[in-house]
């Protein structure tokens, strides 16, 4: 802490205890006592996800379809406003979902596209080829079922896209103050 | 020791993505939670929040009309919200430091980056239930207390020393992913003898938590490691 910060008067604060304590709710039900992590519950949830995973490919196709439609919307000469937002939301959804659905590389490519659309100001021009490249790569990776790092072509493709996007973001000064806290482990449950 | 029983806990999931809602619901039901409601945007989420007064909210960030952050800000208004204290877990594809800090400042309890895992979600739920935090009200903030404790009796190494990190993680069962340590966000870098009480309470190590001390202080620390003394 700097001297300047130390000399600042402390802001008045009030500490309030929430009226509802969820601890009572869960411990009454379990008969009291201290708690421990229920590894069986986590295992049950992982099994439930495995059962659900039969639908994951179909879900990814739905998401890619939404992305394609949003991309078509921007092709009609409207790369701003709602069209751009729709494309961003579609890419951002895939970024969040693809890893869980077993397509982390697709998630990375979608994340790169989402960053371009989110971090660059609306009046900044994004080369159409870069947007097209992202969308085509995402579609191709799903079509080829490129789900992991063992697919070297897909890995190289994602790296190329990410590098191109980063170069543009850097050139536009959009990466200042944008440190990312990446999770160490990408665990598709 | 008792296993935590979620059967009487109610949860509201707010996410515009149908598939993600389905995944989160599936995980919650497997944990034993019976009362799960879903909303597909922030506005509907607010309506449902007022109707069902859930025990916990799990919300996405990017949503049309009212996004997750705006919704959290509305819920954390003590003068108008039906339960401004409700624990909120932000589940999002955003992982940028700026976003995490925005979420913290809006009053989010826990921040969970997608992709989601059963273990990561369980530990967030466990955290908000087993380690409830008091709230702090200032002129600019209403939300869970994010200050850290100082314990003058503590004689061990400083909280974030590497040795402390190693000791803790070596003794753990498995690593968790994606968790943010909001407790730590505002503390000073050289503040010794601080104890993260949440981490000493015998849960498995949460090795991918983001330590905001390190972020704010500009320290070079491996990201995501939950640390304890």
HADDOCK unambig.tbl for C-alpha pairs under 7 A between the chains (distance, minus, plus):
assign (segid A and resid 1 and name CA) (segid B and resid 188 and name CA) 5.82 0.50 0.50
assign (segid A and resid 12 and name CA) (segid B and resid 138 and name CA) 6.24 0.50 0.50
assign (segid A and resid 13 and name CA) (segid B and resid 136 and name CA) 6.52 0.50 0.50
assign (segid A and resid 13 and name CA) (segid B and resid 137 and name CA) 5.55 0.50 0.50
assign (segid A and resid 13 and name CA) (segid B and resid 138 and name CA) 4.69 0.50 0.50
assign (segid A and resid 14 and name CA) (segid B and resid 136 and name CA) 5.70 0.50 0.50
assign (segid A and resid 14 and name CA) (segid B and resid 137 and name CA) 5.02 0.50 0.50
assign (segid A and resid 14 and name CA) (segid B and resid 138 and name CA) 6.50 0.50 0.50
assign (segid A and resid 15 and name CA) (segid B and resid 134 and name CA) 6.56 0.50 0.50
assign (segid A and resid 15 and name CA) (segid B and resid 135 and name CA) 5.67 0.50 0.50
assign (segid A and resid 15 and name CA) (segid B and resid 136 and name CA) 4.67 0.50 0.50
assign (segid A and resid 15 and name CA) (segid B and resid 137 and name CA) 6.33 0.50 0.50
assign (segid A and resid 16 and name CA) (segid B and resid 134 and name CA) 5.81 0.50 0.50
assign (segid A and resid 16 and name CA) (segid B and resid 135 and name CA) 4.96 0.50 0.50
assign (segid A and resid 16 and name CA) (segid B and resid 136 and name CA) 6.07 0.50 0.50
assign (segid A and resid 17 and name CA) (segid B and resid 134 and name CA) 4.73 0.50 0.50
assign (segid A and resid 17 and name CA) (segid B and resid 135 and name CA) 5.98 0.50 0.50
assign (segid A and resid 18 and name CA) (segid B and resid 85 and name CA) 5.85 0.50 0.50
assign (segid A and resid 18 and name CA) (segid B and resid 134 and name CA) 6.38 0.50 0.50
assign (segid A and resid 18 and name CA) (segid B and resid 135 and name CA) 6.89 0.50 0.50
assign (segid A and resid 22 and name CA) (segid B and resid 129 and name CA) 5.43 0.50 0.50
assign (segid A and resid 23 and name CA) (segid B and resid 129 and name CA) 5.57 0.50 0.50
assign (segid A and resid 23 and name CA) (segid B and resid 130 and name CA) 5.74 0.50 0.50
assign (segid A and resid 25 and name CA) (segid B and resid 8 and name CA) 6.66 0.50 0.50
assign (segid A and resid 26 and name CA) (segid B and resid 4 and name CA) 6.06 0.50 0.50
assign (segid A and resid 26 and name CA) (segid B and resid 5 and name CA) 5.06 0.50 0.50
assign (segid A and resid 26 and name CA) (segid B and resid 6 and name CA) 5.86 0.50 0.50
assign (segid A and resid 26 and name CA) (segid B and resid 8 and name CA) 6.79 0.50 0.50
assign (segid A and resid 27 and name CA) (segid B and resid 4 and name CA) 6.74 0.50 0.50
assign (segid A and resid 27 and name CA) (segid B and resid 5 and name CA) 6.91 0.50 0.50
assign (segid A and resid 29 and name CA) (segid B and resid 5 and name CA) 6.29 0.50 0.50
assign (segid A and resid 30 and name CA) (segid B and resid 2 and name CA) 6.64 0.50 0.50
assign (segid A and resid 30 and name CA) (segid B and resid 4 and name CA) 6.81 0.50 0.50
assign (segid A and resid 30 and name CA) (segid B and resid 5 and name CA) 5.76 0.50 0.50
assign (segid A and resid 33 and name CA) (segid B and resid 1 and name CA) 6.08 0.50 0.50
assign (segid A and resid 33 and name CA) (segid B and resid 2 and name CA) 5.94 0.50 0.50
assign (segid A and resid 34 and name CA) (segid B and resid 1 and name CA) 5.37 0.50 0.50
assign (segid A and resid 34 and name CA) (segid B and resid 2 and name CA) 5.85 0.50 0.50
assign (segid A and resid 35 and name CA) (segid B and resid 1 and name CA) 5.77 0.50 0.50
assign (segid A and resid 35 and name CA) (segid B and resid 2 and name CA) 4.92 0.50 0.50
assign (segid A and resid 35 and name CA) (segid B and resid 3 and name CA) 5.41 0.50 0.50
assign (segid A and resid 35 and name CA) (segid B and resid 4 and name CA) 5.58 0.50 0.50
assign (segid A and resid 36 and name CA) (segid B and resid 1 and name CA) 6.58 0.50 0.50
assign (segid A and resid 36 and name CA) (segid B and resid 2 and name CA) 6.33 0.50 0.50
assign (segid A and resid 36 and name CA) (segid B and resid 3 and name CA) 5.38 0.50 0.50
assign (segid A and resid 36 and name CA) (segid B and resid 4 and name CA) 6.57 0.50 0.50
assign (segid A and resid 36 and name CA) (segid B and resid 203 and name CA) 6.94 0.50 0.50
assign (segid A and resid 37 and name CA) (segid B and resid 3 and name CA) 6.63 0.50 0.50
assign (segid A and resid 37 and name CA) (segid B and resid 203 and name CA) 6.46 0.50 0.50
assign (segid A and resid 38 and name CA) (segid B and resid 3 and name CA) 5.69 0.50 0.50
assign (segid A and resid 38 and name CA) (segid B and resid 4 and name CA) 6.77 0.50 0.50
assign (segid A and resid 41 and name CA) (segid B and resid 30 and name CA) 6.51 0.50 0.50
assign (segid A and resid 41 and name CA) (segid B and resid 31 and name CA) 5.01 0.50 0.50
assign (segid A and resid 42 and name CA) (segid B and resid 31 and name CA) 6.78 0.50 0.50
assign (segid A and resid 42 and name CA) (segid B and resid 118 and name CA) 5.82 0.50 0.50
assign (segid A and resid 42 and name CA) (segid B and resid 119 and name CA) 5.82 0.50 0.50
assign (segid A and resid 42 and name CA) (segid B and resid 122 and name CA) 6.96 0.50 0.50
assign (segid A and resid 44 and name CA) (segid B and resid 30 and name CA) 5.74 0.50 0.50
assign (segid A and resid 45 and name CA) (segid B and resid 27 and name CA) 5.04 0.50 0.50
assign (segid A and resid 45 and name CA) (segid B and resid 30 and name CA) 4.76 0.50 0.50
assign (segid A and resid 45 and name CA) (segid B and resid 31 and name CA) 6.39 0.50 0.50
assign (segid A and resid 45 and name CA) (segid B and resid 118 and name CA) 5.91 0.50 0.50
assign (segid A and resid 46 and name CA) (segid B and resid 118 and name CA) 6.00 0.50 0.50
assign (segid A and resid 48 and name CA) (segid B and resid 26 and name CA) 6.71 0.50 0.50
assign (segid A and resid 48 and name CA) (segid B and resid 30 and name CA) 6.83 0.50 0.50
assign (segid A and resid 59 and name CA) (segid B and resid 19 and name CA) 6.96 0.50 0.50
assign (segid A and resid 92 and name CA) (segid B and resid 93 and name CA) 6.84 0.50 0.50
assign (segid A and resid 95 and name CA) (segid B and resid 93 and name CA) 6.34 0.50 0.50
assign (segid A and resid 96 and name CA) (segid B and resid 92 and name CA) 6.78 0.50 0.50
assign (segid A and resid 96 and name CA) (segid B and resid 93 and name CA) 4.45 0.50 0.50
assign (segid A and resid 96 and name CA) (segid B and resid 114 and name CA) 5.02 0.50 0.50
assign (segid A and resid 96 and name CA) (segid B and resid 115 and name CA) 5.72 0.50 0.50
assign (segid A and resid 97 and name CA) (segid B and resid 20 and name CA) 6.84 0.50 0.50
assign (segid A and resid 97 and name CA) (segid B and resid 115 and name CA) 6.29 0.50 0.50
assign (segid A and resid 99 and name CA) (segid B and resid 115 and name CA) 5.16 0.50 0.50
assign (segid A and resid 100 and name CA) (segid B and resid 115 and name CA) 4.93 0.50 0.50
assign (segid A and resid 100 and name CA) (segid B and resid 116 and name CA) 6.02 0.50 0.50
assign (segid A and resid 178 and name CA) (segid B and resid 96 and name CA) 6.04 0.50 0.50
assign (segid A and resid 178 and name CA) (segid B and resid 97 and name CA) 6.63 0.50 0.50
assign (segid A and resid 178 and name CA) (segid B and resid 98 and name CA) 6.56 0.50 0.50
assign (segid A and resid 179 and name CA) (segid B and resid 96 and name CA) 5.71 0.50 0.50
assign (segid A and resid 179 and name CA) (segid B and resid 97 and name CA) 5.58 0.50 0.50
assign (segid A and resid 180 and name CA) (segid B and resid 95 and name CA) 5.66 0.50 0.50
assign (segid A and resid 180 and name CA) (segid B and resid 96 and name CA) 4.12 0.50 0.50
assign (segid A and resid 180 and name CA) (segid B and resid 97 and name CA) 5.56 0.50 0.50
assign (segid A and resid 181 and name CA) (segid B and resid 95 and name CA) 5.50 0.50 0.50
assign (segid A and resid 181 and name CA) (segid B and resid 96 and name CA) 5.89 0.50 0.50
assign (segid A and resid 181 and name CA) (segid B and resid 97 and name CA) 6.25 0.50 0.50
assign (segid A and resid 181 and name CA) (segid B and resid 223 and name CA) 6.68 0.50 0.50
assign (segid A and resid 182 and name CA) (segid B and resid 95 and name CA) 6.42 0.50 0.50
assign (segid A and resid 183 and name CA) (segid B and resid 177 and name CA) 6.15 0.50 0.50
assign (segid A and resid 183 and name CA) (segid B and resid 178 and name CA) 5.05 0.50 0.50
assign (segid A and resid 183 and name CA) (segid B and resid 208 and name CA) 6.22 0.50 0.50
assign (segid A and resid 183 and name CA) (segid B and resid 224 and name CA) 6.78 0.50 0.50
assign (segid A and resid 184 and name CA) (segid B and resid 177 and name CA) 6.93 0.50 0.50
assign (segid A and resid 184 and name CA) (segid B and resid 208 and name CA) 6.49 0.50 0.50
assign (segid A and resid 185 and name CA) (segid B and resid 177 and name CA) 6.18 0.50 0.50
assign (segid A and resid 186 and name CA) (segid B and resid 115 and name CA) 6.79 0.50 0.50
assign (segid A and resid 187 and name CA) (segid B and resid 115 and name CA) 6.82 0.50 0.50
assign (segid A and resid 187 and name CA) (segid B and resid 117 and name CA) 6.23 0.50 0.50
assign (segid A and resid 188 and name CA) (segid B and resid 115 and name CA) 6.50 0.50 0.50
assign (segid A and resid 188 and name CA) (segid B and resid 116 and name CA) 6.88 0.50 0.50
assign (segid A and resid 188 and name CA) (segid B and resid 117 and name CA) 6.23 0.50 0.50
assign (segid A and resid 189 and name CA) (segid B and resid 116 and name CA) 6.86 0.50 0.50
assign (segid A and resid 189 and name CA) (segid B and resid 117 and name CA) 4.65 0.50 0.50
assign (segid A and resid 189 and name CA) (segid B and resid 118 and name CA) 6.17 0.50 0.50
